[in-house]
Structures are given as structure tokens and as C-alpha cells.
Amino acid sequence: MRVLAHFVPGDKVLDFVAPEADWLDIRWCAEDDDDSFYRELPEAEVIWHVLRPLSGADLRRAHRLRLVHKLGAGVNTIDVETATERGIAVANMPGANAPSVAEGAVLLMLAALRRLPALDCATRDGRGWPADPRLGETVRDIGGCTVGLIGYGNIAKRVERIVAAMGAVVLHTRTRDDGLPGWRPLVELLAASDIVSLHLPLTADTRSLLDRDRLARLKPEAVLVNTSRGEIVDEDALVEALRGGRLAAAGLDVFAVEPPAADSPLLRLANVVLTPHVSWYTADTMRRYLIEAVANCRRLRDGQPAAQVVNQPTGY
């Protein structure tokens, strides 16, 4: 079975898939290597997809393709409609990256709350002593905060368990009242939270969900964390709020355009902690991904339907 793996493997990845070499022919392709991608695409039966968008035009060039398996949960980078029309199954891995993304979200909360980048720089530059008295006026413990989770799936629930164990009060919101303790309408959650963390897929309904008006509902001393998708937040409005003192800080693993442009103001704000969409990217998550990806290929080999298919492809 020919697999086009759209990422660069590490040694542990290669060791993991080596025992499958008698039936799994994996062609590795860096996400920015379009020459190799388009050379391999026509013969691929399966694509292991990460983040580089798969357009309808791409899928129409994949004449043997049976399955696009997203290494992750969000399928917004795949033209699912075209895949469905062409009889290509699209599968994802809900929950496989939840432990890593949840810890990444808490990492960003702590780094933003505790001003980690600024304190690291000050210590290296010999400016850390005497301590800035503003730390004792503004820096917070997670345990003393109310944490608001927008979205309440696998990742958000793991974040809840972590921060609740640290002593935080946790609120969450969904489209409708789920009857669980801590549910609040979105506007109320924004106003009540010291930390707001996003855990939503990118859809037509969630794009720019946190626009200028909703960002204005946040406390001036609040922190916003986003490990889901950048376009859920109006980045121009976020920059204005951070610059104008209407929001204390942000921790961002995702951006509207990735990588962000070199002149993006987010890159120059001292009250923003940034990581390059890697909160999911750990050895533990990669192992979970590969276990599921290989298992789905084995199902196809054995004439069984793939697991976790999110569409209903024609003739599938």
C-alpha cells in the first residue's frame, strides 16, 4: 500500500513503521516540498496529512487515493467536499493529541501569567535583581483564577482537570446549556474569567468568534490562550486590545496565517507568548498518531472500512 506521509519523520518514527515495510510503502515528503508532493501524489493510496492544506485540485490529481488520514482532529485544511465527491474517505484522530495540547495550553497560561519570556530575558541580561515590584501586584497563580473554556471536548476537559487540581474555578461554554456545573453563556464566561482558553474547531460559525466586541467583554487583567485555530480570533482586534491595555496578555500556538508574516505585530508584543503550532507535537502524540494511522491502513488492506471517517464518500 502506497502512503504519502506529508511530514519529515524522525528516527523514532522510522523505527516504529519499519516492521510494516513488507506491505506499507511510505513516501515521506516535507510539507514545504511541493515538487516531491506532486510527484508522489498520483500514486498515493493514502495520505497522512498534518497541516499543509489539501485543496480540491490536489485531490483531483490523486488518481488512486482512497483515504486522507488527518494526524490530528481538525479537518479544516482538507477539501472534504471534493474528497467526498471523489469517493475518498477522510478520517481524523479525535482525542489522540488531547494530552499534549492540554498541557501546551496550560504551559501558555503559566508562561503568560508569570511573564516567563520577560523574566527569562531579564535574568540572562542581569536585569532580574532587584525584583520588579509590579510582579507582586499583577502576576497570578492559576489556582487563584477563574479559567473559562470555550469549547468542551477532549482537550478542554483535560485542561479542566489540570487547572482544577491547581485550585482554579473552571467555567465552560457550548452552543447550548449542557446541564453540567460550570456552564455559562459565552458573554458571561468572557466577563467572569481571568484566563480564557479556546478549544474549538474552525467552522463558518467559529471564524472570528472572538471579534472586537467579544474581546471587549474580557477583563483588562485577563489572559487569552489559543491552541485551536488562529482564525477563531480577530487578530487585528486582539493586537489593539493587547496594545491598549484592554487585555493583559495572550498565549498563542496558532495564527490566522501560518507561519505569521515577519511584520506581524503579534511578533513584537512583549505581552504575548508564542509557539509555532506545536502544542500537539510530542513523542507521545506521534506514537498515538502512528498507531492509529497504521491501523487504518491495515483495515483498508484487509477490505475493512477505515475508522473515524468524518465524511460519506461516494461509493465508499
Buried (B, 14 or more C-beta within 10 A) or exposed (E): BBBBBBBEBEEEBEEBBEEBEEEBBBBBBEBEBEEBBEEBBEBBBBBBBBBBEBEBEBBEEBEEBBBBBBBBBBBBBBBBEBBBBBEBBBBBBBBBBBBBBBBBBBBBBBBBBBBBBBBEEBEEEEEBEEEBEEEEEEEBEBEEBBBBBBBBBBBBBBBBEBBBEBEBBBBBBBEEEEEEEBBBEBEBBBBBBBBBBBBBBBEEEBBBBBBEEBBEBBBEEBBBBBBBBBBBBBBEBBBBBBEEEBBBBBBBBBBBEEEBEEEBBBEEBEBBBBBEBEBBBBEEBBBBBBEBBBEBBBBBEEEEEBEBBBBEBEEB
